Structures are given as structure tokens and as C-alpha cells.
């Protein structure tokens, strides 16, 4: 059986991205590997077994996400509080939405973008989103 250990996104401004992921998701640096021309930074917190890898390449000014990238998703205890926190930090989260199936609440969520435009979905802990 395979175990997912990390997902990677490329970032243009590593310091700005580290600040975003710390303030928005409370992710800390688990390990940082600096090489000539690039850095790999692995982020996590106590809630997670899986890590987010930020890859910074010297000289990169932008990345395109294409049509294949979707989003990262996190589950939180208090969706409204997280939305308010992110708005207060100036990250401009989208409005909170509810998604129903057969009349039952499936998900309550909102999206925010990191400094490189990667979308992150915040979901209220509910049902399958624990």
C-alpha cells in the first residue's frame, strides 16, 4: 500500500510563501534543503502526517498552473473564524459557500489563494471532511 508523504508546489518568493503558509495554515518548516540555484522546504504541523513541499528555483519569475492543477484542501473546526482570520491578514478569501446533495449538507467551504495563485480550499469539519 502506498502512503502519500508530500505534495509539491513551485514558488517565486520563498519568504512570502513561508509567511503565508505559517499564518494561513500554521505550517512550520520541518526541513529546509538549500542547494545551488534552488531550495526545497518541507512544511507540516502537528495535525498532519503529510507535508507540503515548497520548491524555489533561482531566477524564476512566475509559474503557470495549466488546466490540470485544482487545489489543496484543509479541514478546520471553525470555518467562519478561519475566514475572518485570513481576511484580517489581507489574503482576500472568497465567500463561504454551502454544497448540498439530496437536500443534505455535503460541504461548507471557501477558497483562498497563496502568493503564487495556488488555490486552497478550507472546509468545515463535517462528514467525510475530517
ZIFEN-V468870 format. One record per backbone hydrogen bond with DSSP energy under -1.0 kcal/mol. CO is the residue of the C=O (numbers start at 0). NH is the residue of the N-H. E is the energy in kcal/mol with one decimal. If there is no record, write none. Layout:
BEGIN
CO & NH & E
CO & NH & E
END
This chain:
BEGIN
4 & 50 & -2.6
6 & 52 & -3.3
8 & 54 & -2.4
12 & 16 & -2.3
13 & 17 & -2.8
14 & 18 & -2.2
15 & 19 & -2.2
16 & 20 & -2.8
17 & 21 & -1.8
18 & 22 & -2.6
19 & 23 & -3.4
20 & 24 & -1.2
20 & 26 & -2.1
21 & 25 & -1.3
27 & 43 & -2.3
30 & 41 & -3.1
32 & 39 & -2.6
36 & 57 & -3.1
37 & 34 & -2.9
38 & 55 & -2.4
39 & 32 & -3.3
40 & 53 & -3.2
41 & 29 & -3.6
41 & 30 & -1.3
42 & 51 & -2.0
43 & 27 & -3.1
44 & 47 & -1.6
50 & 6 & -1.6
51 & 42 & -2.9
52 & 8 & -2.4
53 & 40 & -2.6
54 & 10 & -2.6
55 & 38 & -2.4
56 & 59 & -1.9
64 & 68 & -1.2
71 & 120 & -3.3
73 & 122 & -2.8
75 & 124 & -2.7
77 & 81 & -2.0
78 & 82 & -2.5
79 & 83 & -2.5
80 & 84 & -2.5
81 & 85 & -2.5
82 & 86 & -2.4
83 & 87 & -2.4
84 & 88 & -1.4
85 & 90 & -2.4
86 & 89 & -1.4
96 & 108 & -2.7
98 & 105 & -3.0
98 & 106 & -1.9
100 & 103 & -2.0
103 & 100 & -2.5
106 & 98 & -3.3
107 & 123 & -2.7
108 & 96 & -3.4
109 & 121 & -3.1
110 & 93 & -3.2
111 & 119 & -2.8
113 & 116 & -2.2
117 & 113 & -2.4
118 & 71 & -2.1
119 & 111 & -1.9
120 & 73 & -2.8
121 & 109 & -1.7
122 & 75 & -2.9
125 & 128 & -2.6
127 & 129 & -1.3
128 & 125 & -1.5
END
